[in-house]
Amino acid sequence: MTEGTCRVCGKALARPDGRPGRASVYCSAACRQKAYRTRQAGGETVHDLISDIERRVKGLAPEEPAPFYSDVRDLSSSVGRLRRIARVAKDAARSVTPEPVTNPLRDGDELDFAGLVEPYRRELQVHCYRMVGSYDDSEDLVQETLLKAWRNRDGFEGRSSPRTWLYTIATNACLDFLRRAERRPQQYAPSPVPPSNDVAAPPFLPWLQPFPDDPETAAETSETLELVFLAAIQHLPPRQRAVLIMRDVLGWTAADTATALDLTVASVNSALQRARPALRDRLPERRDEWARGTDPSEAERALLDRYMKAAVGGDTSAMTAMLREDVRITMPPNPLWFGGRDAIIGMLSQTFDPSSPAYIGRWRHLPTRANGQFALGGYVQRPGTRVYRAQVLDVLRIEEGLIAEITSFEPHLFPAFGLPLTVTD
């Protein structure tokens, strides 16, 4: 397909609307679903993918920078998928190979297996992320899931779909991980700057990390990937967490959930009855009103632009107008938090002032999306240097046109969001 056309039907795509994040590659929801079903069915073999990459490489035309960049970006996506398939096949080749049995999932070599399971990787990682709240750990767990699936593929009897079988393996891998890790919410120490507006510290979850949005599936996953949902669900015991996710997020039946977790249906229903009210108690009362998923308003996008400009210029007056009085900043895994607009502006004014000992340098931001919310990759140009280096990934929660919460994460996650580690003027 040429630039600006749908990958499924070839029709012209609508012009980009200026939103941050990756542009759409399908002309309609129907084409997106068709492409998704094709991937789920394993409709594209490794050889098809290699042929497609070869065609794209031959079609590259570096004469015009903008189309060339777009074509290279699309090519890198296909190469990334081929790399993931190759990784699964490589790891599977290291494992003990059971006796082959006539079965679509079991009958074949490592590459055949990798091509069949790779389309599920993204949703399996989202599932693991909901369970453990960490992007890094979810990557490890989905890889562990695929290895376990390869090693135990002779146990797949075809009575359930490959997707259900993989989810069962992933859920139990997460439960095993949580039993080993014994993660429990902690309490923050007092803020180094006394909070204003009577803002209290939230629970401290040092393992919490953001998850990059996928434009093709964000509409279906955004609400249950919001950081407030992830933080709230971390308070549930692991088995209650698994039951709630499988029943209320994935839409599994009580019987299927019981089979996956080796429980009785009565136990599943009991766990769900305990998990639902416990989760509601941890969620903001007005969550349904401010959750906007993948359809941010023009005002919210304008707010993001003003926030970036205020940070670059060190304009604390402009920033004050964008923050709620009870705004809160947390920085997992660091045990630091700041609460209240006045306290936060007082802290920021020192870091923006070149004459202050707390000054760290000039800021620059690149927009992205995380957990169905606006996010910013923050870069700092230290005094005496010329390069802006990755400093912090901020995920913003916007409520009633103002920033209600900023969750700041470490910069090693930038590559997962397609952000560079350094930028220049």
Buried (B, 14 or more C-beta within 10 A) or exposed (E): EEEBBBBBEEEEBEEEEEBBBBBBBBBBEEBBEBBBEEBBEBEBBBEEBEEBBEEBEEEEEEEEEEBBEBBBEBBEEBBEBBEBBBBBBEBBEEBEEEEEEEEEBBEBEBBBBBBBBBBBBBBBBBBBBBBBBBBBBBBBBBBBBBBBBBBBBBEBEEEBEBBBBBBBBBBBBBBEBBEEEEBEBEEBEEBEBEBBBEBEBBBBBEBBBBBBBBBBBBBBBBBBBBBBBBBBBBBBEBBBBBBBBBBBBBEBEBEBBBBBBEBEBEBBBBBBEBBBEBBEEBBBEEBEEBBBBBEBEEEBBEBBEBBBEBBEEBBBEBBBEBBBEBBBBBBBEEBBBBBBBBBBBBBBBBBBEEEEEEBBBBBBBBBBBBBBBBBBBBBBBBEEEEEBBBBBBBBBBBBEEBBBBBBBBBBEBBEBBBBBBEBEE
